Amino acid sequence: MKTIEKIRRIAFMTVIAALTAAMHASCNSDDDNEPAAPKAEALVTFDGNIGENAYFTYLSKDDGPTLTLYSSRKMPEDINKGQRMVISYNPGTQGINNSGMIELMSYRTVPTEVVQVVPTAEAQAANAAMNLYEIYRTGTYINVNATLPIVEGRTFSIYADEATMESGMPHLYVTTTAPTGDAPYKLAVLSSYDITSVWRNPSVRGVTVHINNTSSDTKTFEFLK
C-alpha cells in the first residue's frame, strides 16, 4: 500500500509541475506576442490599381454574391488587370462576407486563360492528363485544381468545340502543356478559365467541360445556368 501511495504522490506532483509549466509558457506568450490578425483566403480577379488602392472582385461559387475588395497595398505593374490570384487578407470589421477595405497580407497569381473557339479536332486533341481533385464554377470562371509534375514553362488552355457552340451546351476542353524532361516532384496547381464569351450567349444553358482526369473515371463535368 505504501508503494501505491508513493506512486500516486509522484504522479500528482508530476501533473502539477506540468500544469505550472504550461501556465508559465502561456503567460510568456501573452506578454511577448501581439494577437494574430484575422485571416481569410480567396480566389479573386485583379481589377487594377485605381487611385491609391488595388481593387479585386470576389465571385462566390456558382452564381453567389459578388464582392468588391480593395487594399492600400497596390499590385506591381507587371500584374495585369483580369489576372486571377489567391489573396490572404485581414477582412477588417466588415467580415468576410461583405465588400470593403481589406489588409492584404500576401498573394499568389493563378494561371488565367480565356476560352478559344477552335475546330472540333483541335478541341478534342486538347486532352493532356491531369490528376484532378477539384473543379468548380465561380460566375464566368471555371476553376481547376489538379496535381501536376513541376515543370518550368508549363502553360494551360481551354478550347471550345465550334461545332457545339449552337447546341445550348457547348463542349469545352481543358488542357496543359509543358516542356519535356524529368519532373520528379508534383504539386497541386490551381488554374482559372474565363468562359464569359460562351457563358453569356443567350442560347447557352450551360457547358460541358472535358478533362483527361487520371484520378477517376469521371472525365466530363456539366455546369448549368
N, C-alpha and C positions, 0 to 999 in steps of 0.2 A: 504493500500500500504506500509506504514511504517513497518508493521509486516512482509510482504513478503520480503522486502529488508533486514530486520534484520535476517530472516531465511537464506536468500541467503548468507549474510556475514558470518554467523556462519558455514554454510556448506562449504564455500570456505576456511575458516580458518582451519576447520577440515581436509579437503583434504590436505592442505599444511603441516599440522602437521604430517599427516600420511606419506606423501612422504618424509619429512625430517627424520623421524624415520627410514624409510626403507633404505634411503641412508646412514644413520649413521651405521645401522646394517651391510649393505653391505661392507662399508669401514672397519669396525672392522673385518669382516670375511676375507677380503683380507689380512689384516695385520697379523692375528693370525693363519691362516691355509695355508699349502702348497697345491698347485693344486693336485687334485686327479689323481693318475696314471691311464692310460687307462686300462680297464679290459675286458677280454674275458673269455668265459667258453666253455669247450669242453669235449666230451667223448673220451677218449684215451685208448691206450694199453700201459702198462708199459713194456719197452724193457730191463730194467735193469740199474744198476749203472755201467757206463763204464768210467774208469779213474776218473776224478774229477766231472763228470756230471751224472745226471739222464736223460735217454732218453725215449721218448714217441712217439708213432705213432698215428696220427690222420687220420681216414678214413672218407671221405666225404660220404654223403648219396648215396645209391645205389653203383655206380662204379665211383664216382667222384675222384678228385685228392687225393693222399696220401701225408701227410706232416710229416716230422720228426722234433720234438721239443725237445730241451734239456735245462736243467737248472742246475745251480751250486748247487742247493738245492737237495741233494740226498734223496732217499726214505729209510725208515727204513728197517732193514734186514728181518723183518717178512713179507714184501710185496714181493711176488714172481714175477718173470718175466712172462708176459702174463696176469697179473691182469688188469682188466678193471677199470677205475676210471674217475671221473669227476674232472677236474682241473680248477681253476680260476687263471688267469695269466695276466701279462702285456706283450703283444706281442713285444714290442720294436719297433725299426724303420722299421723292415721288414713288419709290419702289420699282420693281422690275416690270410691272405690267402697264406702265404709263410712259408717255413721251416726256422728254425733258433733258435737262443738263445732266451729264454724267462725268465722272472722273475716270478717264481712260487710263488703264493700268498697263495693258500690253495688247498686242495684236499680231496676227499672222495671216498673210494673204492665202487665198484658196484659188487653185486653178479655175478660171472662169472662161467659159466658151459660149458662143452664140450658135443656135441651130442653123444648119445649112441644108437647103433642099438640093438633093442630088438624084441622079438616075437610080433605079432600083438596084442594079447590080453593084453599084458603088456603095450604096447604103448597106446592103446585105453583107458586103465584104468587110464592113467595119465591125469585126467580131473578135477583137483581142480578148484573151482570157482574163477575167477579173474575179478575184476571190471576194465576192460581195457579202457584206453583212448588214448593209442598211441602204435603203433608197426611199426617198420621200419628196413630196412637193411642198414648196412654200410659195404661194402666189404663182408667178410665171416662171419659177425656177424648179428644175429637177436637181436634187442633191444626192450624190452618190458617195458612200463610204465603202472603200474596198482595201484589202491588204494586197500590196504590190511590191515587187522587188525594188530596192532603192537603186535607181539608175539616173545618173546625171543627164539632163536633157529630155526627160520624159514629157510628152505632150498628151492632151486629151481632146476629144472631138465628139460632137453629136450631129448626126445626119438624119434628115427626114426623107423618106422614100417618096419621090414626086408622084408616083402612081397612086399613092394612098391619100394625097392631100385633099381630095374632094369626097373622101369616104365617110367623113364625120368622125373617124378615129384614125388620124394619121399615125403611121408607124415610124418611130424614132429609134436610132441605133447609137449607143454609147460605146466608145472605144478609146484605146490608149496606144501610143507607140513610144518606143524607147530604143536608143542605140543598143546594138548587140554587145555582149560582154558578160563577164562574171558578175553576178549580183547575189552574194551570199546572204544578205540581210533583207528582210521585208519590213514594211512599215504601213500602218493604216493611213490612207490618203483620202481626204475629203475633196471632192470636186463638185462644181456647181455649173448648171447649164441653163442659159436663158432661152426659153422657148416662147417668148412673147409673140413673135410674128406668127406662130402656129396657133397658140392658145387663144388669141383674141380674134381669130377668124370666126365670124358669127355662125358659120356652118359646122364648126368643130364642137363636138360634145365631150371630147376627151382625147387622150393619146395612149398608144401602146408603146412602151419602152422596151427595147430588146437589149439584153446584156448577156454576154457569154459567161455566165456565172458558174464558177467552179466549186462554190461552196454548197450547192444543192442542185436539184433538177429543175428548179424554177428559173426560167430564163426570160420570161415576159412579164411585164408589170403594167397594169392599167390604172390610169388616173382620170377620173371623170370630173366634169364641172359641177 
